[in-house]
Structures are given as structure tokens and as C-alpha cells.
Amino acid sequence: MTRLPDLAEAEALDAADPLRRFRARFALPEGVIYLDGNSLGAASPAVFAELRKAAEEEWGQGLIRSWNTAGWFDLPLQLGDCIGRLVGAAAGQTVVADTTSVNIYKALHAALALRPDRHAVVAEAGSFPTDLYMAEGVAATRPGTRLKLEGADAAAIEDLIDQDTAVVLVNHVNYKTGALRDMAALTARAHQAGALVVWDLCHSAGALPVALDEAGSDFAVGCTYKYLNGGPGAPAFVYAARRHHDRMTQPLSGWWGHARPFAFETGFAGAEGIRRFQCGTQPVLSLRALKAALDLWDEVDMEALRAKSLALTDLFIALVEEGCGRHGVALETPREPQRRGSQVSFAHPNAYAVMQALISRGVIGDFRAPATLRFGFAPLYVGYADVWRAAAALEEILDTDAWRDPRFAVRAAVT
């Protein structure tokens, strides 16, 4: 068995890390090991400065003039192209707007309208629940449309795709297990059957290289408050391949998606291209926070980011299994590096209390019902020594039964 590194060796890995300079760009609390960037990314001084400028100068002094003078109106498209570069999308195919849930609703309707003679939406029973809730809502508005689920109607999603499938809604990285799908292969399988695909990139955008255009993707959605560090409640994004732009429609025909929003016409006329996927007035302060968060990504080598992500997750899996395996901790994330995103999940029968005990020691991960300890590794600010110390803290909590303290069993509103 290969000997695992000690703390000094982990610190040496940090010293040699080509991405180490980015850690100073984040406002991380002293004494905290933050392994929850897959739920909410870390803040940065650049974002704080951008928010102050937008609020105090542009809103405070520019007032309504700033829609033009500060470029507020064009932010959704500009930021969409910034995200497009991170997810392998050429310019003009991505827009920042609304929430992931709302964008799923739009994208599914758009896909179904492009396949009017088909009636099935294929998705995953193990998907993040909002994807399924929105798919149910879409199906309810289109008589005859039915939802088929991997894990319920068949073991593999590929087995559900047939000549009646209009669209496949699928997560690139599973929110709970971190399992990574082969985007190109599944997209090709769907296209072979004449179906379209909507990819959920919430756990892959900013975590690993994504190649939407290269894979032949149709639609994609994602959030910006996880690995992209846009802040709590930051607006989401939606992608539509250019080949669909001439014929695609979406049901939320708000004024920002109108071809001439300031003509105030009585009837709706959809804007050209991806602008059509906008709906109502967008949250400017959140957009400006996101702008600052995205600026640093122009400096990031995504291949180096992926290499570090896999090294961090490999190390964490090995340390936890060696130190905690005797306590009933079981790996839920794929062991093979090429099959996982940038998170690691372990099952434990008392996962909630164990996670609360960890958080009380300054190691912040999260819990997913019913029994998952989930840890996210954002390579721009998480280091090898963080991984070593987090695994050691988990081992100590399990060795001493510290998690049995009654205060760790109390459920908060957000778990």
C-alpha cells in the first residue's frame, strides 16, 4: 500500500501548487477549512469592491442613467459569454438570467417545442430535486407528455431513450455522489434517437473543463453561486446551441426577451438568438457581483484546475478511508478519477450529527439527506494541507464519538 503524505508533505504540495496564488484572492475566515464551495462559493474582496461601486456610485449617483452609462442592460449577455468560455460555448449562445429552476423550465419547453411529435421527457430519479419538480411542472402544461426516470423506469438513462423521447434532462455531475457523466457519449446517444438534451452544469461549471459545443449539446443550464463564486442567490445561466436559435421558443415571454423592449408594443415579438431566453428585469447588483467573480477566471488554466481537483479528491478519499473506514464510513463517489467531479461524498448513519461536529471545529462541508457527508473541493482556494486537516478532524470526531453531543442532532432550517 502506498504511504499517504503527512502534514508536512501536504504543505510541501501546497508550496509547489501552480494555483496557490489564487487563494489570496478570496476572503476566507481565519481558522476555517471551507469544503462547501459546491454549495456556496467563497467571497472575494474584488466582489465586495464591485458591489460598493455599483451601489454607491452607479445606483447612488448615476441613478436610472446607469442602465446606459454603466452598461447594466447588456450585462446578462456579456456575462453569458464569460461563462460560455468556461463551458466550451462560442459567443452568443449563453445568457445570465433568472434561476436554474426557471431556466430548466424554459429549456425543457424549448426542446419539446422543437420535437412536437414526441411526448417523453427522460430524467434521473437521483437528480437534484428541482430538476424533477420543474420537469413535472412542464409535463403538466403539455397534455400527453410523460416523465420517465433512470432509477425508476430503467437502470440506465440510455435504456429510456427511444423514438418517443423529445428531450433528456441530465446532470453533468450528480449533486449528491459527484458522479460525472460522459457528455459527448450521452448527447450522441440521444441525437441518434432524434432526441435533444438539456445539461445541468451546476456542479461542473468552474469545477472542471466543459465542452458544450464540441459535444454537440442542445441546451444547458447552471448556477453561478457554487464554483463560480457569484454569491448567494446569484443569477443562473442558460445555453442554447446556435443551430436552434431560429426556431426555438420559450414560454416565459417577458419584456427583456422582446425584440424591442422599449417600444412597449402590445404583442410579444421574441428577440433574436439567446436574448430570447431572458424574461424580466435582471438583478443588477447580483450581476455586478458575478462580474467581479468571473474576472479572475481569465487567468485560470482549466486543465491545471482539473488536475488539482483530482489530486485533492484522491487524497481525501485515501485519508478518510484509512482513518475512518472502521467507523462505518462508506464512499459514495466514484473511485475512478475520470468518473467524478470535484466533490467527495461518504455515507454514515449519523451523517448529520457528524457534519455538525465537523463544522463546530471549523471544517465546513455539508449534509444531504438521508445519510451523506458531502465535501466540495474548489481548487482555487482549497489546498492539500486543508484536505489533510479535514480528514484528521473527521477521524478524531469518529474516534471520540464527539458527534454524539446532543447539540449536533438539532436540525436547522437549512441542512
C-alpha positions, 0 to 999 in steps of 0.5 A: 500500500502506498504511504499517504503524505503527512502534514508536512508533505501536504504543505510541501504540495501546497508550496509547489501548487501552480494555483496557490496564488489564487487563494489570496484572492478570496476572503476566507475566515481565519481558522476555517477549512471551507469544503462547501464551495459546491454549495456556496462559493467563497467571497472575494474582496474584488466582489465586495469592491464591485458591489460598493461601486455599483451601489454607491456610485452607479445606483447612488449617483448615476441613478436610472442613467446607469442602465446606459452609462454603466452598461447594466442592460447588456450585462446578462449577455456579456456575462453569458459569454464569460461563462460560455468560455468556461463551458466550451460555448462560442459567443452568443449562445449563453445568457445570465438570467433568472434561476436554474429552476426557471431556466430548466423550465424554459429549456425543457419547453424549448426542446419539446417545442422543437420535437412536437411529435414526441411526448417523453421527457427522460430524467434521473430519479437521483437528480437534484430535486428541482430538476424533477419538480420543474420537469413535472411542472412542464409535463403538466402544461403539455397534455400527453407528455410523460416523465420517465426516470433512470432509477425508476423506469430503467437502470440506465438513462440510455435504456429510456431513450427511444423514438418517443423521447423529445428531450433528456434532462441530465446532470453533468455531475450528480449533486449528491455522489459527484458522479460525472457523466460522459457528455459527448457519449450521452448527447450522441446517444440521444441525437441518434434517437432524434432526441435533444438534451438539456445539461445541468452544469451546476456542479461542473461549471468552474469545477472542471473543463466543459465542452458544450459545443464540441459535444454537440449539446442542445441546451444547458443550464447552471448556477453561478453561486457554487464554483463560480463564486457569484454569491448567494442567490446569484443569477443562473445561466442558460445555453442554447446551441446556435443551430436552434436559435431560429426556431426555438421558443420559450414560454416565459415571454417577458419584456427583456426577451422582446425584440424591442423592449422599449417600444412597449408594443402590445404583442410579444415579438421574441428577440433574436438568438439567446436574448430570447431566453431572458424574461424580466428585469435582471438583478443588477447588483447580483450581476455586478457581483458575478462580474467581479467573480468571473474576472479572475477566471481569465487567468485560470488554466482549466486543465491545471484546475482539473488536475488539482481537483483530482489530486485533492479528491484522491487524497481525501478519499485515501485519508478518510478511508484509512482513518475512518473506514472502521467507523462505518464510513462508506464512499459514495463517489466514484473511485475512478478519477475520470468518473467524478467531479470535484466533490467527495461524498461518504455515507454514515448513519449519523451523517448529520450529527457528524457534519455538525461536529465537523463544522463546530471545529471549523471544517465546513462541508455539508449534509444531504439527506438521508445519510451523506457527508458531502465535501466540495473541493474548489481548487482555487482556494482549497489546498492539500494541507486543508484536505489533510486537516479535514480528514484528521478532524473527521477521524478524531470526531469518529474516534471520540464519538464527539458527534454524539453531543446532543447539540449536533442532532438539532436540525436547522432550517437549512441542512 
